[in-house]
Amino acid sequence: MQALVPTDILQLESIFAAAKRVSIAVHTHPDGDALGSGTALLTYLRECRGLDARLLLPDAHPASLDFVLPADGWIDAALEPDAARAWIDGCDLIVCLDMNAFNRTEALAPVLATAKARKVLIDHHLHPDRVSFDLVFSEMDISSTCELLFWVLLALPGVGEAAKLPVPVLTALMTGMTTDTNNFANSVFPTTLQMASLLLTAGVDRDALLEHLYQNFRVNRFRAMGAALAERMVVRPDGVAYIILDKAFLQRFELREGESEGFVNMPLGIGSVRISVLLREDETHFRVSIRSKAGVSANRLATEVFHGGGHEQAAGGKLHFPQDIATPADAEQFVSEMTARFMRNQ
């Protein structure tokens, strides 16, 4: 991680000091890093600065992450679009977290982009849209947006140490950092472990956190996991593995939002597999998750084939129908051909 620029910290302090009503926005299909960073900033602004703030979620979040969110102060924009738009229209500050551009919020993007409020971006993905924001904190060599936000908050005047932040803020930050590193299995930097140590010292209950994250699933998830590996996983000699979860599979196991989280990582446990691709069917497209081992770029595959992007070893995108493939049934042939071509060009 590069050192934070002191003038940027002073500018952020000035922006917070002048704000009265704040919108905090995260990406669509919010994961642990999005919810963790969003909740942490929401709690900090409300409890430490007395600001009127709301966290805006573009759509549903996984039930396994319910424990992260506060009882109030957040809006599911898919369920309450008018409330979300009204809040954005009336705010004087927008902070976007865990996304590199407004389009990652999908339906919220136009109202966020055209709002007259000041705009701040805090993110760890490639290619941040710096032009659209008044202030940008962008760092790729870091575990998560939660980690970046942690160091930003500590750098603010009057903070300086983790113990000066409320424990709910610290717990939310630990949540996002834990999930985005796959529980310290990837994207771990020296600063990541330093952050974890400081959070534990300041009172975060990691045992309780891990129980919420990894020991509180429905049985459906595990039955689906077994079936995905036994019935849907394809492993090829060229180092590619892929799993396609179509609508019939999702309905068979009654899988809810977030319950297939982590499935994409499992094929990487096979020695010969260099890159793993998971497709999950939605109404008009497949959501695509990609994970890879060092030397193979998940980001390049996501960018070149699936209209997406991300990090070098963790990325995502979409496969649309009928734009990219005629029907969902054509997904396997498409993925097979495109990943084979990709591996030949490595």
Backbone hydrogen bonds, N-H to C=O, Kabsch-Sander energy under -0.5 kcal/mol:
donor,donor_aa,acceptor,acceptor_aa,energy
8,D,5,V,-0.8
9,I,5,V,-1.8
10,L,6,P,-2.3
11,Q,7,T,-2.1
12,L,8,D,-2.5
13,E,9,I,-2.4
14,S,10,L,-2.1
15,I,11,Q,-2.3
16,F,12,L,-2.8
17,A,13,E,-2.4
18,A,14,S,-1.5
19,A,15,I,-1.0
22,V,52,D,-2.5
23,S,93,L,-2.8
24,I,54,R,-2.6
25,A,23,S,-0.5
25,A,95,V,-2.5
26,V,56,L,-1.3
28,T,104,R,-2.8
35,L,31,D,-2.8
36,G,32,G,-2.6
37,S,33,D,-2.4
38,G,34,A,-2.5
39,T,35,L,-2.6
40,A,36,G,-2.3
41,L,37,S,-2.4
42,L,38,G,-2.4
43,T,39,T,-2.7
44,Y,40,A,-2.3
45,L,41,L,-2.9
46,R,42,L,-2.1
47,E,43,T,-2.9
48,C,43,T,-0.5
48,C,44,Y,-2.2
49,R,44,Y,-0.9
50,G,46,R,-0.5
51,L,45,L,-2.7
52,D,20,K,-1.9
53,A,51,L,-1.0
54,R,22,V,-1.9
55,L,73,G,-2.5
56,L,24,I,-3.6
56,L,54,R,-0.5
57,L,55,L,-0.6
57,L,75,I,-3.0
63,A,257,E,-0.7
65,L,62,P,-1.8
66,D,63,A,-1.9
68,V,65,L,-1.5
69,L,65,L,-0.8
69,L,66,D,-0.7
75,I,55,L,-2.8
77,A,57,L,-3.2
77,A,75,I,-1.0
79,L,76,D,-0.9
80,E,76,D,-2.5
84,A,80,E,-2.1
85,R,81,P,-2.4
86,A,82,D,-2.5
87,W,83,A,-2.2
88,I,84,A,-2.2
89,D,85,R,-2.7
90,G,86,A,-1.5
91,C,88,I,-1.3
92,D,21,R,-2.3
93,L,21,R,-1.2
94,I,118,R,-2.8
95,V,23,S,-2.9
96,C,94,I,-0.5
96,C,120,V,-3.0
97,L,25,A,-2.6
98,D,122,I,-1.6
104,R,101,A,-1.6
105,T,102,F,-2.5
106,E,103,N,-1.4
108,L,105,T,-1.7
109,A,106,E,-1.7
112,L,108,L,-2.2
113,A,109,A,-2.8
114,T,110,P,-1.8
115,A,111,V,-0.8
118,R,92,D,-1.8
120,V,94,I,-2.7
121,L,135,L,-2.4
122,I,96,C,-2.5
123,D,137,F,-2.4
126,L,310,G,-0.6
129,D,100,N,-3.0
130,R,128,P,-1.8
132,S,129,D,-0.9
133,F,130,R,-1.3
134,D,119,K,-2.1
135,L,119,K,-1.3
137,F,121,L,-3.2
138,S,136,V,-0.6
139,E,123,D,-1.7
142,I,140,M,-2.2
148,L,144,S,-1.8
149,L,145,T,-3.1
150,F,146,C,-2.1
151,W,147,E,-2.1
152,V,148,L,-2.1
153,L,149,L,-2.9
154,L,150,F,-2.3
155,A,151,W,-1.4
156,L,152,V,-0.7
156,L,153,L,-1.0
159,V,156,L,-2.0
160,G,154,L,-1.6
160,G,156,L,-0.5
161,E,159,V,-0.7
164,K,161,E,-1.6
165,L,162,A,-2.2
169,V,166,P,-0.8
170,L,166,P,-1.8
171,T,167,V,-2.9
172,A,168,P,-2.0
173,L,169,V,-1.9
174,M,170,L,-2.4
175,T,171,T,-2.0
176,G,172,A,-1.9
177,M,173,L,-2.1
178,T,174,M,-2.3
179,T,175,T,-2.5
180,D,176,G,-2.3
181,T,177,M,-1.0
182,N,179,T,-1.2
183,N,178,T,-3.4
185,A,181,T,-2.4
186,N,181,T,-2.1
189,F,187,S,-0.5
192,T,189,F,-0.9
193,L,189,F,-1.6
194,Q,190,P,-1.9
195,M,191,T,-2.6
196,A,192,T,-2.4
197,S,193,L,-2.2
198,L,194,Q,-2.2
199,L,195,M,-2.5
200,L,196,A,-2.3
201,T,197,S,-2.3
202,A,198,L,-1.7
203,G,200,L,-1.2
204,V,199,L,-2.2
206,R,204,V,-1.2
209,L,205,D,-1.9
210,L,206,R,-2.8
211,E,207,D,-1.9
212,H,208,A,-2.1
213,L,209,L,-2.3
214,Y,210,L,-2.9
215,Q,211,E,-1.6
221,R,218,R,-0.9
222,F,218,R,-0.7
223,R,219,V,-2.0
224,A,220,N,-2.6
225,M,221,R,-2.3
226,G,222,F,-2.1
227,A,223,R,-2.1
228,A,224,A,-2.8
229,L,225,M,-2.0
230,A,226,G,-2.5
231,E,227,A,-3.3
232,R,227,A,-0.9
232,R,228,A,-1.0
233,M,228,A,-1.3
234,V,242,Y,-2.6
236,R,240,V,-3.1
239,G,236,R,-1.6
241,A,275,I,-2.1
242,Y,234,V,-2.0
243,I,277,V,-2.4
244,I,232,R,-0.5
245,L,243,I,-0.6
245,L,279,L,-3.5
246,D,244,I,-0.8
250,L,246,D,-2.3
251,Q,247,K,-2.5
252,R,248,A,-2.1
253,F,249,F,-1.6
255,L,250,L,-2.2
259,E,256,R,-2.1
261,E,258,G,-1.4
263,F,260,S,-1.9
265,N,262,G,-1.1
266,M,262,G,-0.7
266,M,263,F,-1.0
268,L,265,N,-1.1
269,G,266,M,-2.0
270,I,267,P,-2.0
273,V,270,I,-1.2
274,R,239,G,-3.1
275,I,239,G,-2.2
276,S,291,R,-3.4
277,V,241,A,-2.3
278,L,289,S,-2.8
279,L,243,I,-2.7
280,R,287,R,-2.2
281,E,245,L,-2.4
282,D,285,H,-3.5
286,F,319,L,-2.6
287,R,280,R,-3.3
288,V,317,G,-2.6
289,S,278,L,-2.6
290,I,315,A,-2.8
291,R,276,S,-2.3
292,S,313,Q,-1.9
293,K,274,R,-2.6
296,V,293,K,-1.9
298,A,296,V,-0.9
298,A,312,E,-2.6
299,N,312,E,-0.8
301,L,297,S,-1.7
302,A,298,A,-2.5
303,T,299,N,-2.5
304,E,300,R,-2.8
305,V,301,L,-2.2
306,F,301,L,-0.8
306,F,302,A,-1.0
308,G,302,A,-2.3
309,G,316,G,-2.2
311,H,314,A,-3.4
315,A,290,I,-2.5
316,G,309,G,-2.1
317,G,288,V,-2.1
318,K,306,F,-3.2
319,L,286,F,-2.1
321,F,284,T,-1.9
324,D,320,H,-1.5
325,I,320,H,-1.7
330,D,327,T,-1.9
331,A,328,P,-1.8
334,F,330,D,-1.9
335,V,331,A,-2.9
336,S,332,E,-2.7
337,E,333,Q,-2.4
338,M,334,F,-2.7
339,T,335,V,-2.4
340,A,336,S,-1.7
341,R,337,E,-2.1
342,F,338,M,-2.2
343,M,339,T,-2.5
344,R,340,A,-1.8
345,N,341,R,-1.3
346,Q,343,M,-1.1
